[in-house]
Amino acid sequence: MMKRLYRSREDVMIGGVCSGIARYLEMDPTVVRLVFVLLLFLSGAGFWIYVVLWVIMPVEPKSTVSSEQPAVVEVKEKPVLESAATSDKVVKMKNTTKPRAKKTTEDKPKK
């Protein structure tokens, strides 16, 4: 089967061009993005190359995206509550309220 060059649908920063090139070359998309940034600053060609590739490169078909990465389903279990009668351990809660200071005769305002 022949590899095809597509713009990515999933790993997109601007148009998916760098990600598509990286997938085609089997490398990290960050490296391709850095090359485009260097071309942008060195000669200004990075911008125009990116724009032309954005127009020319077709978008990745939806069937390709779904076949490469299987869907991940996250299942969370519900917590099980145990009654105090069935549990051998009983947890004593601490009193979190601050004790009140006792008022003395010195605290009262004088008239």
Backbone torsions as a table, in degrees:
resi	resn	phi	psi	omega
1	MET	NA	136.2	-177.7
2	MET	-84.6	134.7	176.9
3	LYS	-75.1	142.7	178.8
4	ARG	-116.5	149.3	178.7
5	LEU	-96.8	115.0	-179.6
6	TYR	-128.3	155.7	167.4
7	ARG	-76.7	139.8	-177.7
8	SER	-74.6	146.8	174.3
9	ARG	-93.8	-28.8	-171.8
10	GLU	-98.1	-49.3	-177.1
11	ASP	-93.3	77.0	-172.3
12	VAL	-115.4	129.6	170.5
13	MET	-101.9	-52.5	177.5
14	ILE	-120.5	-62.8	-177.6
15	GLY	-128.3	-2.3	-179.9
16	GLY	83.7	7.6	-177.4
17	VAL	-67.5	-52.1	-177.6
18	CYS	-62.6	-40.5	179.0
19	SER	-65.4	-39.1	177.5
20	GLY	-65.7	-41.7	177.2
21	ILE	-64.4	-43.1	179.9
22	ALA	-63.1	-41.2	178.1
23	ARG	-64.6	-40.0	179.7
24	TYR	-65.5	-41.6	-179.4
25	LEU	-87.2	-2.2	-179.4
26	GLU	56.2	56.6	177.0
27	MET	-140.2	177.1	-178.0
28	ASP	-73.9	131.8	179.3
29	PRO	-61.6	-27.0	-179.8
30	THR	-64.0	-36.5	179.5
31	VAL	-64.7	-43.8	179.7
32	VAL	-65.3	-39.5	178.1
33	ARG	-63.4	-41.1	178.0
34	LEU	-63.6	-37.7	177.3
35	VAL	-61.6	-43.1	179.0
36	PHE	-65.4	-38.2	178.2
37	VAL	-66.4	-41.5	177.6
38	LEU	-63.0	-42.4	177.1
39	LEU	-63.3	-34.2	178.6
40	LEU	-64.1	-46.3	-176.7
41	PHE	-78.5	-32.6	-177.0
42	LEU	-76.0	-46.9	-175.4
43	SER	-130.1	-8.4	-176.8
44	GLY	81.2	-2.1	-177.7
45	ALA	-76.0	-23.3	-178.2
46	GLY	-57.2	-40.3	179.6
47	PHE	-63.7	-48.7	-176.2
48	TRP	-70.1	-36.1	176.3
49	ILE	-63.4	-43.5	179.9
50	TYR	-62.1	-45.0	-178.9
51	VAL	-63.0	-43.8	179.8
52	VAL	-64.4	-43.7	178.4
53	LEU	-65.3	-35.3	178.7
54	TRP	-62.1	-39.6	179.9
55	VAL	-75.3	-40.0	-173.6
56	ILE	-80.6	-42.1	-174.0
57	MET	-70.0	130.9	176.1
58	PRO	-75.6	155.6	177.8
59	VAL	-75.8	144.4	-179.8
60	GLU	-59.9	131.7	178.4
61	PRO	-63.7	150.5	-178.7
62	LYS	-64.3	-33.6	-179.4
63	SER	-66.2	-30.9	178.4
64	THR	-68.6	-40.0	-178.8
65	VAL	-65.5	-44.7	-176.0
66	SER	-72.8	-28.4	-178.6
67	SER	-79.6	-26.1	-178.2
68	GLU	-77.4	-41.1	-176.8
69	GLN	-122.2	113.5	179.6
70	PRO	-68.3	151.7	-179.9
71	ALA	-68.9	139.9	179.5
72	VAL	-108.0	125.5	179.6
73	VAL	-112.0	125.2	-179.6
74	GLU	-98.5	124.6	-179.2
75	VAL	-111.8	125.0	178.8
76	LYS	-109.4	133.9	178.5
77	GLU	-84.5	146.6	177.0
78	LYS	-80.7	141.9	178.8
79	PRO	-68.1	143.0	-179.9
80	VAL	-97.5	126.5	179.0
81	LEU	-95.4	132.6	176.9
82	GLU	-108.8	140.4	177.6
83	SER	-81.2	159.0	-179.0
84	ALA	-66.5	-26.0	-179.2
85	ALA	-70.0	-34.5	-177.9
86	THR	-88.1	-16.4	-177.4
87	SER	-92.3	140.6	178.4
88	ASP	-80.5	-23.8	-177.4
89	LYS	-101.3	137.0	176.1
90	VAL	-120.1	128.9	-178.7
91	VAL	-97.3	126.7	178.6
92	LYS	-92.6	127.0	-179.7
93	MET	-84.0	138.7	176.6
94	LYS	-81.3	149.7	176.0
95	ASN	-77.5	114.7	-175.9
96	THR	-92.5	-2.9	179.5
97	THR	-79.6	145.9	-179.9
98	LYS	-79.0	140.3	177.6
99	PRO	-68.9	141.6	-179.5
100	ARG	-82.2	142.1	178.1
101	ALA	-77.5	140.0	179.2
102	LYS	-77.0	139.6	179.6
103	LYS	-81.9	135.8	176.6
104	THR	-110.7	173.7	179.9
105	THR	-69.7	-21.7	-179.7
106	GLU	-74.5	-25.8	-178.1
107	ASP	-74.9	-22.3	-176.8
108	LYS	-74.7	135.5	179.0
109	PRO	-68.8	142.3	-179.1
110	LYS	-87.9	143.9	-179.3
111	LYS	-100.0	NA	NA
